[in-house]
Amino acid sequence: MAKFCTKCGKKLEDGQKCDCDKKEVKEVTEERVVVASATGNDMVNDYISVLKGIFVSPIDTMKNFAKRSKFTLGLIMMVINSLVFGLFVFLFAKEGITGLMTAMYGKTLGSLAGSADVEVKVLFIAALLMMAFFLCLGGLLHLISGPIMKKESDIKRTYALIGASSVLTTVTTLVAIVCVYINFWLMLIVLLVSGVLYMLTTYHGFTELTKVDKNKMAYVFTIAYGITLFVVVYLLPKIFS
């Protein structure tokens, strides 16, 4: 008497086992791979979109990107920026200091500075400090404007916005890396412009995101930036040392 699989209805011979369970597992695995691939493609496309828009219409770009669904990509953007900053610090420690010492004190001291070995761990320490800056700044902005001031604020949207704004500094830091090998003062100008642009875009973007009164937002940013710089510039280096 013929037997049939109780799950898929396939006709089975005596003693034969149906392989429908294995097929289901394979299909689910393939489906997960497709979804993961699609998600990865979406992240790449989003990053390119932010990269294009952050210089043309930075505030609108950040407003469009500041969504809970973009939280993960926001963190990835911060990591990318942190690694680029770490690379900049590492290369500057090797090459930029030589140019600065040469310009200020002559070739002798410049060559002595250039002969010093710089450990690769400098790159990772600088990257960690930059990541700490982003995380601390975003957390404080959310804390002050949300729980303290009772305004509309969402931590995931805040970090998505911080991440989108960091794309701008990623590009300018790459330009600064090139300037390390060209001219010290040009590099310094690029960094200063980068810092000003980041503060301005983040300020206006977060103001639009939370609807905090513009007069009060100045104090929110001053407090958040002040505490963040104190933690990143003073406290954390002591821990690393």
Sequence and secondary structure as in RCSB ss.txt:
>XXXX:A:sequence
MAKFCTKCGKKLEDGQKCDCDKKEVKEVTEERVVVASATGNDMVNDYISVLKGIFVSPIDTMKNFAKRSKFTLGL
IMMVINSLVFGLFVFLFAKEGITGLMTAMYGKTLGSLAGSADVEVKVLFIAALLMMAFFLCLGGLLHLISGPIMK
KESDIKRTYALIGASSVLTTVTTLVAIVCVYINFWLMLIVLLVSGVLYMLTTYHGFTELTKVDKNKMAYVFTIAY
GITLFVVVYLLPKIFS
>XXXX:A:secstr
  EE TTT  EE TT    HHHHHHHHHHHHHHHHHHHHHHHHHHHHHHHHHHHHHSHHHHHHHH SGGGHHHHH
HHHHHHHHHHHHHHHHIIIIIHHHHHHHHH HHHHHHHHTS   THHHHHHHHHHHHHHHHHHHHHHHIIIIIT 
    HHHHHHHHHHHHHHHHHHHHHHHHHHTT HHHHHHHHHHHHHHHHHHHHHHHHHHH   HHHHHHHHHHHH
HHHHIIIIIIHHHHH 
